[in-house]
Amino acid sequence: MTEPFKRVDYEEIAPRLGSSCMPEDLPYFTDEENAFRMEVRDFAIKEVLPHVDEIDRMQDKKRTVEIGKKAAAAGYSNQMIPKEWGGGGRDCTAELIAMEELAAPGWVAQSYIVPTCTFLAMPIYMHGTEEQKKNVMMGLLKGEYVGGMGMTEPSAGSNVGGTETTAVRDGDDWILNGQKRFIGNGSQADYLLMYALTDPEAKTSKKLTSFILDTKTPGFSVVKDYDLMGVGGMALSWLKLENVRIPDSMRLGEQGQGFEVAMNELDPERAAAGGLFIGPMRTAYEIAAKYCTEREQFGTTIGRHQAIGFRLADMFIKIETSRLLAWRCAKTVDMHKPATKESSALKLYSSECCVDVLGEALQIIGGIAYTKDYPIERFIRDARVYTLFGGTSEMQRMIISRTILGQAARWMR
């Protein structure tokens, strides 16, 4: 007698986004940090998880913003900015925790929080005037405004020095002309951080100046939102600037300091970004591991077959290695020490591990995971961009290797 086919429905094995494989009392977090993890996790389960699949199907950008604003208003905006300015008032470790828990259901809340509270609010906190912090940054962090960063251009991706957007001084204003592409929240934003060329003859580090743009300003337009492979609820936009007039009071930092403004934000950004990659890995791993205890083939559950069990072991190692690297990187930032090599290593390793782990989950579960009955295919589509945005894997390897060689040259012989 042949064994009847046993279908395992996702509803039967759906995890509680971490409670089954990632316990509440992880030893490298303090009691306070673990309590914060549980708080953000509960928010993600109640406010994010019920909506992620429909948002992806409908590519619902408005609803994505609504959920992101709710997360910010609940206190899960940038944890490295003090509470009196609207931030979480904790540190980079807490930001890492918040990013992981919010990412565990899928890429929704972070579509608002990363462009708004990391790419825009953080540079304003680091370099902005009192007025810029009061009038713009606080609203971003409290979930009142949507923000983003306009850096990437048709000719300037990894090479920021290739920026062609110009800013020309005109009295007390600057006039900006150019294009920006692949800008997160571009079509939804109230404010955008724009990088423009102010001194073409200067060396690369002094060519650019950064500006805070109110998107209601005449001359600013959205060409289109790109139709994406994944992250269906995110607005990734192509923007045009045609004689856009920005007052000098909205210049961020000094003239020629744009490159420094951009680079100063990268270490904490990449340190916290580890959580964005760990969250989806964790959920996919849980689903696959649970499936292995339910699905039967050849007279036993599939997890007992070595080919499957070893895959689970490798997935666990990649998740925990990513988490430990992220924890080390966040602690380095919290100690106010340089973390360029560490943050680049984290971004490179954990983003590539995320793609690998999600692929393994698909392989373990098999054909049903290729359908939309399971969230694995959504995670895979979303994750494919992780090795591209925020600096490609190739750029991270270049940064790491150059840093190593610079350090090695100073080692005692």
Backbone hydrogen bonds, N-H to C=O, Kabsch-Sander energy under -0.5 kcal/mol:
donor,donor_aa,acceptor,acceptor_aa,energy
7,R,5,F,-0.6
9,D,7,R,-0.6
12,E,9,D,-1.1
13,I,9,D,-0.8
13,I,10,Y,-1.1
14,A,10,Y,-1.4
19,S,16,R,-0.8
22,M,18,G,-2.8
26,L,23,P,-0.6
29,F,26,L,-1.7
34,N,30,T,-2.7
35,A,31,D,-2.1
36,F,32,E,-2.0
37,R,33,E,-2.0
38,M,34,N,-1.9
39,E,35,A,-1.9
40,V,36,F,-2.5
41,R,37,R,-2.6
42,D,38,M,-2.3
43,F,39,E,-1.7
44,A,40,V,-2.5
45,I,41,R,-2.4
46,K,42,D,-2.1
47,E,43,F,-3.3
48,V,43,F,-0.6
48,V,44,A,-1.4
49,L,44,A,-2.8
51,H,48,V,-2.1
52,V,48,V,-1.0
52,V,49,L,-0.6
55,I,51,H,-2.5
56,D,52,V,-2.0
57,R,53,D,-2.4
58,M,54,E,-2.9
59,Q,55,I,-1.1
60,D,55,I,-1.6
61,K,59,Q,-1.3
64,T,60,D,-1.5
65,V,61,K,-2.0
66,E,62,K,-2.2
67,I,63,R,-2.3
68,G,64,T,-2.4
69,K,65,V,-2.8
70,K,66,E,-1.9
71,A,67,I,-2.2
72,A,68,G,-2.3
73,A,69,K,-2.8
74,A,70,K,-1.5
75,G,72,A,-1.6
76,Y,71,A,-2.3
77,S,72,A,-0.6
81,I,78,N,-1.0
85,W,82,P,-1.4
86,G,83,K,-2.0
87,G,82,P,-2.1
88,G,78,N,-2.5
89,G,81,I,-2.4
90,R,79,Q,-2.3
95,E,91,D,-1.8
96,L,92,C,-2.5
97,I,93,T,-2.1
98,A,94,A,-2.7
99,M,95,E,-2.4
100,E,96,L,-2.1
101,E,97,I,-2.3
102,L,98,A,-2.4
103,A,99,M,-1.6
104,A,100,E,-1.1
108,V,106,G,-1.5
111,S,108,V,-1.4
112,Y,108,V,-0.7
112,Y,109,A,-1.2
113,I,109,A,-2.3
114,V,110,Q,-2.1
116,T,112,Y,-2.1
117,C,113,I,-2.5
118,T,113,I,-0.9
118,T,114,V,-1.3
119,F,114,V,-2.6
120,L,115,P,-0.6
121,A,116,T,-1.9
124,I,120,L,-1.8
125,Y,121,A,-2.5
126,M,122,M,-2.1
127,H,123,P,-2.7
128,G,124,I,-2.8
133,K,129,T,-2.3
134,K,130,E,-2.4
135,N,131,E,-3.1
136,V,132,Q,-1.8
137,M,132,Q,-1.9
138,M,133,K,-2.3
140,L,136,V,-1.8
141,L,137,M,-2.3
142,K,138,M,-1.7
143,G,140,L,-0.9
144,E,139,G,-2.7
145,Y,139,G,-1.6
148,G,191,Y,-0.7
150,G,193,L,-4.1
151,M,149,M,-0.9
153,E,156,A,-2.5
156,A,153,E,-0.7
160,V,158,S,-1.3
162,G,159,N,-1.9
163,T,160,V,-1.8
166,T,177,N,-2.5
167,A,197,L,-2.3
168,V,175,I,-2.1
170,D,173,D,-3.0
173,D,170,D,-1.7
174,W,246,I,-2.4
175,I,168,V,-2.5
176,L,174,W,-0.6
176,L,244,V,-3.0
177,N,166,T,-1.9
178,G,241,L,-2.3
180,K,239,L,-2.1
181,R,152,T,-2.4
183,I,237,S,-2.3
184,G,182,F,-0.7
185,N,235,A,-2.8
186,G,183,I,-2.0
186,G,235,A,-0.7
188,Q,185,N,-1.0
189,A,185,N,-1.9
190,D,146,V,-3.1
191,Y,146,V,-1.8
192,L,213,L,-2.0
193,L,148,G,-2.3
194,M,192,L,-0.7
194,M,211,F,-3.2
195,Y,150,G,-1.7
196,A,209,T,-2.4
197,L,165,T,-3.9
198,T,196,A,-0.5
198,T,207,K,-2.7
199,D,207,K,-1.5
202,A,199,D,-1.5
206,K,203,K,-2.6
207,K,203,K,-0.6
207,K,204,T,-1.2
208,L,204,T,-0.5
209,T,196,A,-2.4
210,S,252,L,-0.7
211,F,194,M,-2.6
212,I,250,M,-3.0
213,L,192,L,-3.2
213,L,211,F,-0.7
214,D,212,I,-0.5
215,T,190,D,-2.1
215,T,213,L,-0.6
217,T,214,D,-2.2
220,F,217,T,-1.7
221,S,240,K,-2.1
223,V,221,S,-0.6
223,V,238,W,-2.5
224,K,238,W,-1.2
226,Y,236,L,-3.0
228,L,226,Y,-0.7
234,M,231,V,-2.1
236,L,234,M,-0.8
237,S,183,I,-2.2
237,S,235,A,-0.6
238,W,224,K,-2.8
239,L,180,K,-3.4
239,L,237,S,-0.5
240,K,221,S,-2.7
241,L,178,G,-2.9
242,E,219,G,-2.1
242,E,240,K,-0.5
243,N,241,L,-0.6
244,V,176,L,-2.4
245,R,218,P,-0.5
245,R,243,N,-0.5
246,I,174,W,-3.0
246,I,244,V,-0.6
248,D,172,D,-3.1
250,M,247,P,-2.3
251,R,248,D,-1.8
252,L,210,S,-2.6
253,G,127,H,-0.6
253,G,251,R,-0.7
257,Q,254,E,-2.0
258,G,208,L,-2.5
261,V,257,Q,-2.4
262,A,258,G,-2.3
263,M,259,F,-2.5
264,N,260,E,-2.5
265,E,261,V,-0.7
265,E,262,A,-0.5
266,L,263,M,-1.2
267,D,263,M,-0.6
269,E,265,E,-1.8
270,R,266,L,-3.0
271,A,267,D,-2.2
272,A,268,P,-2.1
273,A,269,E,-1.7
274,G,270,R,-0.7
274,G,271,A,-0.6
275,G,272,A,-1.7
276,L,273,A,-0.9
277,F,273,A,-1.0
277,F,274,G,-0.6
278,I,274,G,-2.2
279,G,275,G,-2.1
281,M,277,F,-1.4
282,R,278,I,-2.8
283,T,279,G,-1.9
284,A,280,P,-2.5
285,Y,281,M,-2.6
286,E,282,R,-2.3
287,I,283,T,-2.4
288,A,284,A,-2.5
289,A,285,Y,-2.9
290,K,286,E,-2.5
291,Y,287,I,-2.3
292,C,288,A,-1.9
293,T,289,A,-0.6
293,T,290,K,-1.2
294,E,290,K,-0.5
294,E,291,Y,-1.4
295,R,291,Y,-2.9
297,Q,300,T,-2.7
300,T,297,Q,-1.1
302,I,295,R,-2.5
303,G,292,C,-1.8
304,R,301,T,-1.8
305,H,302,I,-1.6
308,I,305,H,-1.3
309,G,305,H,-2.6
310,F,306,Q,-2.6
311,R,307,A,-0.6
312,L,308,I,-1.8
313,A,309,G,-1.8
314,D,310,F,-2.2
315,M,311,R,-2.3
316,F,312,L,-2.5
317,I,313,A,-2.1
318,K,314,D,-2.0
319,I,315,M,-2.2
320,E,316,F,-2.7
321,T,317,I,-2.5
322,S,318,K,-2.0
323,R,319,I,-2.3
324,L,320,E,-2.4
325,L,321,T,-2.3
326,A,322,S,-2.4
327,W,323,R,-2.6
328,R,324,L,-2.3
329,C,325,L,-2.3
330,A,326,A,-2.7
331,K,327,W,-2.3
332,T,328,R,-1.9
333,V,329,C,-2.1
334,D,330,A,-2.5
335,M,331,K,-1.4
336,H,333,V,-2.0
337,K,332,T,-2.0
343,S,339,A,-3.2
344,S,340,T,-2.0
345,A,341,K,-2.2
346,L,342,E,-2.4
347,K,343,S,-2.4
348,L,344,S,-2.5
349,Y,345,A,-2.9
350,S,346,L,-2.5
351,S,347,K,-1.4
352,E,348,L,-1.7
353,C,349,Y,-2.5
354,C,350,S,-2.1
355,V,351,S,-1.6
356,D,352,E,-2.0
357,V,353,C,-3.4
358,L,354,C,-2.3
359,G,355,V,-1.7
360,E,356,D,-2.2
361,A,357,V,-2.3
362,L,358,L,-2.0
363,Q,359,G,-2.0
364,I,360,E,-2.6
365,I,361,A,-2.4
366,G,362,L,-2.4
369,A,366,G,-1.7
370,Y,366,G,-0.5
370,Y,367,G,-1.5
371,T,368,I,-1.0
374,Y,371,T,-1.0
377,E,369,A,-0.6
379,F,375,P,-2.4
380,I,376,I,-2.5
381,R,377,E,-2.2
382,D,378,R,-2.6
383,A,379,F,-2.8
384,R,380,I,-1.3
385,V,382,D,-1.2
386,Y,383,A,-1.8
388,L,385,V,-2.1
389,F,385,V,-2.3
391,G,388,L,-0.8
393,S,387,T,-1.5
396,Q,392,T,-2.2
397,R,393,S,-2.3
398,M,394,E,-1.8
399,I,395,M,-2.5
400,I,396,Q,-2.8
401,S,397,R,-2.5
402,R,398,M,-2.3
403,T,399,I,-2.2
404,I,400,I,-2.5
405,L,401,S,-2.4
406,G,402,R,-2.2
407,Q,403,T,-2.3
408,A,404,I,-2.9
409,A,405,L,-1.8
410,R,407,Q,-1.2
411,W,407,Q,-0.5
411,W,408,A,-1.1
